Amino acid sequence: MPKLSDVITALEEVYPPQWAEAWDAVGLVCGDPQAEVGRVLFAVDPVQTVVDEAVEWGADLVVTHHPLYLRGTTSVAATTFKGRVVHTLISNGIALHVAHTNADHADPGVSDALAEAVGLRVTGPLVPDPTDPLGRRGTGRIGLLEPPLPLSAFAAQVAEGLPATATGVRVSGDPDRLVSRVAVCGGSGDSFLAEVRAAGVDAYLTADLRHHPASEAAEAAPVALVDAAHWATEWPWLALAERALHTAADQRGWAVETKVSHRVTDPWTAHAPMSFTA
């Protein structure tokens, strides 16, 4: 079996830490670099239910998209829920590694996986990384919907392609509008609405769209908005990362078992339909 340090090196060849945003916290959170790794669990969130799954399955390493300590901490005491996660991991000999915005910017990355899940053919990044001479890396992706579909049908295709969540998929725009060219951004994407308008797309699929940015975007340009759960838009990346590790393991002759967590860690757990009409 490979050592943890070897597995981390392989993962960071695909998702280099230097591609992460300056504010981000990526890399190894806990774990002994000399420990052997035979089982790796991939998940979106480093929360207790995921850690419990790792313990039950006998994982040696958990790879998550979201950081555990994004803003830092002065304590990992088990008196907090994050401290309890750390204690559970360490007491069971499980390491935690994070690939966040470095996985967003990678080629292929989080938004490539999202585009594939909803039936789009990627043509390039929404916001290109100026350091990439090939112009393939960057934030978000632009893809083609072939054949074009009405917005209502595309939204239904998004709902079918992503894991189910309580909030489902929200849509802003004419349901009969034909959609052909689509921008996507896994995770929170309302900070890129200006770039979406500049790209001249028919629709934008992302998560966490807030009222004012969405309202202003709808008024500023005829771009349809498709808003899914944050967790759901990033979950497809797990299989992509899993494949990347398998490729590295095959090249190096490692015997590593992997698993993608299907535990829904979206924080919203129920949806109540509203009957009131103004």
Protein Blocks (a to p, Z undefined) as FASTA:
>chain_A
ZZfklmmmmmmmmmgfklpcfkbcedjfbdcfkbccfbdcddfblcfklmmmmmmnopab
dcdfbdfblnopabfcfkbmklmmmmmmmmnopacdddfklmmmpccdfklmmmmmnopa
cfbdfbdcfklmnomgcedjdddddddddfklmmmmmmmmpccdfklpadedjfkbccfb
dcddehjfklmmmmmmmnopabdcdehiafklmmmmmmmpccdcddddfklmmmmmmmmm
mmmmmmmmmmnopacdddddfbdfbfbfbdcddfbdZZ
